[in-house]
Protein backbone atom coordinates (compact mmCIF):
# COMPACT_ATOMS: atom_id res chain seq x y z
CA UNK A 1 0.00 0.00 0.00
CA UNK A 2 1.34 3.44 -0.90
CA UNK A 3 1.95 5.64 2.12
CA UNK A 4 -0.02 8.88 2.21
CA UNK A 5 1.84 11.03 4.73
CA UNK A 6 4.93 13.04 3.83
CA UNK A 7 7.06 14.91 6.31
CA UNK A 8 10.13 17.14 6.55
CA UNK A 9 13.35 16.12 8.25
CA UNK A 10 13.02 16.41 12.05
CA UNK A 11 14.87 19.11 13.96
CA UNK A 12 15.38 18.06 17.58
CA UNK A 13 16.40 21.61 18.46
CA UNK A 14 12.70 22.55 18.47
CA UNK A 15 11.39 19.55 20.42
CA UNK A 16 9.32 20.20 23.53
CA UNK A 17 8.39 17.88 26.38
CA UNK A 18 4.88 16.45 26.67
CA UNK A 19 2.69 19.13 28.21
CA UNK A 20 -0.77 19.62 29.73
CA UNK A 21 -2.43 19.85 26.31
CA UNK A 22 -0.99 16.44 25.39
CA UNK A 23 -2.26 14.99 28.66
CA UNK A 24 -5.71 16.53 28.09
CA UNK A 25 -5.77 15.16 24.55
CA UNK A 26 -4.97 11.68 25.88
CA UNK A 27 -7.74 11.98 28.49
CA UNK A 28 -10.17 13.01 25.73
CA UNK A 29 -8.92 10.18 23.51
CA UNK A 30 -9.61 7.64 26.25
CA UNK A 31 -13.27 8.73 26.26
CA UNK A 32 -13.71 6.95 22.92
CA UNK A 33 -14.53 3.26 22.91
CA UNK A 34 -11.62 0.84 22.70
CA UNK A 35 -12.93 -0.51 19.39
CA UNK A 36 -13.10 2.95 17.79
CA UNK A 37 -9.64 3.85 19.13
CA UNK A 38 -8.22 0.64 17.63
CA UNK A 39 -9.78 1.34 14.22
CA UNK A 40 -8.41 4.88 14.17
CA UNK A 41 -4.90 3.93 15.31
CA UNK A 42 -4.75 1.15 12.72
CA UNK A 43 -5.99 3.49 9.99
CA UNK A 44 -3.48 6.24 10.80
CA UNK A 45 -0.69 3.67 11.09
CA UNK A 46 -1.55 2.37 7.61
CA UNK A 47 -1.01 5.85 6.15
CA UNK A 48 2.22 6.80 7.89
CA UNK A 49 5.62 5.69 6.59
CA UNK A 50 7.64 3.55 8.98
CA UNK A 51 10.24 6.31 9.33
CA UNK A 52 7.53 8.66 10.61
CA UNK A 53 6.14 6.02 12.97
CA UNK A 54 9.63 5.39 14.30
CA UNK A 55 10.19 9.12 14.82
CA UNK A 56 6.93 9.39 16.79
CA UNK A 57 7.85 6.32 18.86
CA UNK A 58 11.27 7.81 19.56
CA UNK A 59 9.81 11.14 20.65
CA UNK A 60 7.20 9.46 22.83
CA UNK A 61 9.81 7.21 24.46
CA UNK A 62 11.92 10.28 25.30
CA UNK A 63 8.92 12.15 26.77
CA UNK A 64 8.82 14.64 23.90
CA UNK A 65 5.70 16.04 22.28
CA UNK A 66 5.12 14.13 19.06
CA UNK A 67 5.76 16.38 16.09
CA UNK A 68 7.35 19.18 18.11
CA UNK A 69 10.46 18.86 15.95
CA UNK A 70 8.41 20.32 13.07
CA UNK A 71 7.13 23.87 13.63
CA UNK A 72 4.40 23.28 11.03
CA UNK A 73 3.33 19.87 12.36
CA UNK A 74 -0.17 20.87 13.49
CA UNK A 75 -0.96 22.62 10.22
CA UNK A 76 0.65 20.08 7.86
CA UNK A 77 1.08 16.52 9.13
CA UNK A 78 -1.38 17.17 11.94
CA UNK A 79 -4.09 18.09 9.43
CA UNK A 80 -3.42 14.89 7.50
CA UNK A 81 -3.67 12.92 10.75
CA UNK A 82 -6.91 14.64 11.78
CA UNK A 83 -8.39 13.97 8.34
CA UNK A 84 -7.39 10.31 8.59
CA UNK A 85 -9.10 10.16 11.99
CA UNK A 86 -12.22 11.67 10.37
CA UNK A 87 -12.26 8.77 7.90
CA UNK A 88 -13.31 6.62 10.87
CA UNK A 89 -15.11 9.09 13.16
CA UNK A 90 -16.35 12.55 12.20
CA UNK A 91 -15.94 15.54 14.49
CA UNK A 92 -19.71 15.57 15.14
CA UNK A 93 -19.47 12.04 16.55
CA UNK A 94 -16.75 12.96 19.06
CA UNK A 95 -17.77 13.61 22.65
CA UNK A 96 -17.89 17.33 23.43
CA UNK A 97 -14.98 18.98 25.22
CA UNK A 98 -15.73 21.92 27.50
CA UNK A 99 -13.37 24.87 27.06
CA UNK A 100 -12.39 27.46 29.65
CA UNK A 101 -14.78 29.93 27.98
CA UNK A 102 -17.70 27.65 28.93
CA UNK A 103 -18.39 26.52 25.37
CA UNK A 104 -18.28 22.92 24.26
CA UNK A 105 -16.64 21.86 21.01
CA UNK A 106 -16.29 18.63 19.08
CA UNK A 107 -13.16 18.52 16.97
CA UNK A 108 -10.14 16.33 16.44
CA UNK A 109 -7.80 19.07 17.67
CA UNK A 110 -8.73 17.95 21.20
CA UNK A 111 -8.15 14.24 20.59
CA UNK A 112 -5.49 13.50 18.01
CA UNK A 113 -2.39 13.93 20.16
CA UNK A 114 -3.90 11.31 22.47
CA UNK A 115 -4.25 9.01 19.47
CA UNK A 116 -0.61 9.68 18.53
CA UNK A 117 0.48 8.81 22.06
CA UNK A 118 -1.33 5.47 21.88
CA UNK A 119 0.08 4.74 18.43
CA UNK A 120 3.60 5.66 19.52
CA UNK A 121 3.41 3.57 22.68
CA UNK A 122 2.66 0.38 20.73
CA UNK A 123 5.49 -1.88 19.69
CA UNK A 124 6.55 -2.37 16.07
CA UNK A 125 4.38 -4.76 14.15
Secondary structure, DSSP 8 states (H G I E B T S, - for coil): -----------GGG--B--HHHHHHHHHHTTS-HHHHHHHHHHHHHHS-HHHHHHHHHHHHTTB-TTTTSTTTTTTHHHHHHHHHHHHS-GGGS--EE-TTS-EE--GGGTHHHHHHHHHHS---
